[in-house]
Amino acid sequence: MKSLLIEKALTAEVRDVDVPEPGEGQVRLRVEYVGICGSDLHYYYEGANGAFVVREPLVPGHELSGRVDLDPSGALAPGTPVTVHPARFGTPREGIEHAPHLWPGGSYLGSASTWPHTQGAASEYLIVEAGMVRVLPDALPVRRAVLAEPLAVALHALGKAGPVEGLDVLVTGSGPIGLMAVAAAVAAGARVTATDVLTGPLERAAALGASATIDVSTDAIESGAYAVVLECSGVPVSISTALKAVRPGGTVVQVGMLPDDPRPVNLAPFISKEVRYLGAFRFRDEIDQAVALLAANPGIESALTHEFAVTDAAEAFATARDSQRSGKVVFAL
């Protein structure tokens, strides 16, 4: 089978490797689509994602959809359309028993955080534990289902904020995760405003239901206007903007990942408005909710803008990096 492997910064190649055999409790999938995430871009362009350095060839990809190829247990028939929860949870800890995504010692597909690395989905075939598999409903095509993982991230963040029906919600940053946050908040009944510094992402946010968009390179965001802010840009200055934009007693959820080093933030509004500022990391089981939402809302598929073969990986990564041109970029295997 063919696998895409990142060896170091700016070096990725497709290799022919053996088709893996599933063991007890495992399922072999024939992968059809793999989304390119920000972490994949870091691995390709920098050879590392934060502190997680590529030390052996790494197959990227944790957003995927495809079909069952072989289930030794016989529970899943060949050809069954599926997506995958990409986490293997670690060891429970007191105080976070009900948050397995925060348990230490877990792993995530396509990550150099473990040794050996946890290989990802950018291969023709993938072995996963049976409990990671999510069978798709009839109304959800395999192509659209590749959005289940990033939509689950957005749904987890929205869940941290609480019910948003009828509320004004601001989504800062309209990249792929921001677009999923727009879709999730719109589906939950919120009035959504989306921001970015580029017209392409703002147009895509409007197509997903944002009732207003703001180009923050030219226009200011109204202070104290939003009950909830989902900060999806991962740009430190946007935290100050979010804290200014949220209303007194409102909630800011930090969805975008930030550099692991000190950055200046204006905390005065956080204090004076008694703002709730919450972090959101990956998700627990919201992928099930994401599958249902994708089945019910075909329009979310508009976030998918480009498909590439794994043999065109350099072009795919460059396109995914260009947020003016692209929303979610995927490999089609």
Secondary structure, DSSP 8 states (H G I E B T S, - for coil): -EEEEEEETTEEEEEE-------TTEEEEEEEEEE--HHHHHHHHHSEETTEE--S-B----EEEEEEEE-TTSSS-TT-EEEE--EE-----TT-TT-GGG-TT-EETTBSSSSS-B--S-BSEEEEEGGGEEE--TTS-HHHHTTHHHHHHHHHHHHHH---TT-EEEEE--SHHHHHHHHHHHHTT-EEEEEESSHHHHHHHHHTT-SEEEETTTS---TT-EEEEEE-S--HHHHHHHHHHEEEEEEEEE-S---SS------HHHHHTT-EEEE--S-SSTHHHHHHHHHH-GGGGGGEEEEE-GGGHHHHHHHHH-TTT-SEEEEE-
